[in-house]
Amino acid sequence: MKNYTIFSFIFVMWILIIIGGGLLVAFTSMISIEGYVTVGPLELYYASIAKALIAIILVIIWVYVLTKIKNWMFHKKIKN
Amino acid sequence: MFDQIVTVILISIVAFFSVYVITPFLIRTLEKRNLTVKDYHRKGGAMIPRPGGPSILIGIIASEITLYAFFPTTAIITIIITTSLAFVVGIIDDRWTFGGWFKPLALAASATPIIFLGAYDSNLAFPLFGSFKIPALYLALIIFIIPITGNTINSIDVLNGVASGFMTIASFALTISLFIMQHYEIAVASLPLGFVSLAFYKYHKFPSKIFPGDSGALTLGAMYGVIAILGHVEIVAAIALLPAVINSFLFLSSVKRVVEHRQIKNPTAVTSDFKLMATSDKDAPITLLRLILAAGPMTEKQIVLVIFKLALFSASLAIITAFMMGIKI
């Protein structure tokens, strides 16, 4: 099993996707914008933009964490 | 129920045998027109016909039209149009080499029929935690998904049989996941992708008789992306594709820019006994292939087997994820 670091990395990515999804749902479900605009669909639109921003920030954090894990797991292999 | 089973069997047969029968004709036609490329990993450097995209597209269109005759839906039209547009992008890139940004931008444009035909739902579903609605972000996501899946499959098409074999495993995992999640209509529409890939693998596996080229790889990747969107299984689809995603991720994090793979240094070298080994060139990008070869030189068949084992592992995780979609905590 020479390549099981790659299998482990896939497994870690899977766990990160599930945790990341959970955080995304948890953070974005709290958002609802009311009282600033009078028209209903516009409120939904602003809420959607806020959710999009949170999602993008979480994805950037997700990629950063994944890069750190990649460097740690494949350190020896990459060095070779 | 009986009608549906007959339809499933019929479209599977049409998808598989249209590619199985047409590809030998395509091979001969490409050879006659001298549309061949050198297989650098093969002893003697055999000239291999390319691209195999036309037979892949014919298989997909023939089977999807057959399905449409029984169950006319917008989803099938969307699959046919988007996949065909991705094929056009691929065939242009097969004939003329463009810069690294051409394919992502052109593939993004080929995703627009999904938006115009309204064949999507802006809910993004996650396992265990439910889904969330993101109308603004989801439109951008559609534009991103098709270039990502297309280029991801294209970037893994580096050895005999990898792209078609990998796509066979990933797409059948996606179909099983769609059935588990009870999205039957899209599950049936996704079947041709697996059977077309399987039939093409017969000619693409080591020693390859034909290469899919950009037109083949982008067609397969784009259809995979459309199915992920239409079936609301974006996360499951991404998980089934993880080995190819890792390949792109490693490549981009080492090259640090979007670049055509033909413009970068080869991360592997061939030994005197025609095994592949990781190059010691510091400027060559880190790829999945290079990581696999870090263990030592291997034959092409051995590497392909490792990639298929990784694909099967990811496919299992994707199917487990599909089961987890039904659980809420």
Chai-1 contact restraints between the chains, C-beta under 6 A:
chainA,res_idxA,chainB,res_idxB,connection_type,confidence,min_distance_angstrom,max_distance_angstrom,comment,restraint_id
A,K2,B,A295,contact,1.0,0.0,6.0,A-B,restraint_1
A,N3,B,I292,contact,1.0,0.0,6.0,A-B,restraint_2
A,N3,B,V306,contact,1.0,0.0,6.0,A-B,restraint_3
A,F7,B,F313,contact,1.0,0.0,6.0,A-B,restraint_4
A,I10,B,L242,contact,1.0,0.0,6.0,A-B,restraint_5
A,I10,B,S314,contact,1.0,0.0,6.0,A-B,restraint_6
A,M13,B,L242,contact,1.0,0.0,6.0,A-B,restraint_7
A,W14,B,I239,contact,1.0,0.0,6.0,A-B,restraint_8
A,W14,B,L317,contact,1.0,0.0,6.0,A-B,restraint_9
A,I18,B,P127,contact,1.0,0.0,6.0,A-B,restraint_10
A,G21,B,F126,contact,1.0,0.0,6.0,A-B,restraint_11
A,G21,B,F129,contact,1.0,0.0,6.0,A-B,restraint_12
A,G22,B,F129,contact,1.0,0.0,6.0,A-B,restraint_13
A,V25,B,F126,contact,1.0,0.0,6.0,A-B,restraint_14
A,V25,B,F129,contact,1.0,0.0,6.0,A-B,restraint_15
A,V25,B,G130,contact,1.0,0.0,6.0,A-B,restraint_16
A,V25,B,F132,contact,1.0,0.0,6.0,A-B,restraint_17
A,T28,B,F132,contact,1.0,0.0,6.0,A-B,restraint_18
A,S48,B,I134,contact,1.0,0.0,6.0,A-B,restraint_19
A,S48,B,P135,contact,1.0,0.0,6.0,A-B,restraint_20
A,S48,B,A136,contact,1.0,0.0,6.0,A-B,restraint_21
A,I49,B,A136,contact,1.0,0.0,6.0,A-B,restraint_22
A,K51,B,I134,contact,1.0,0.0,6.0,A-B,restraint_23
A,A52,B,I134,contact,1.0,0.0,6.0,A-B,restraint_24
A,A52,B,A136,contact,1.0,0.0,6.0,A-B,restraint_25
A,A52,B,L137,contact,1.0,0.0,6.0,A-B,restraint_26
A,A55,B,L137,contact,1.0,0.0,6.0,A-B,restraint_27
A,K77,B,L291,contact,1.0,0.0,6.0,A-B,restraint_28
A,K77,B,A294,contact,1.0,0.0,6.0,A-B,restraint_29
A,I78,B,I286,contact,1.0,0.0,6.0,A-B,restraint_30
A,N80,B,A294,contact,1.0,0.0,6.0,A-B,restraint_31
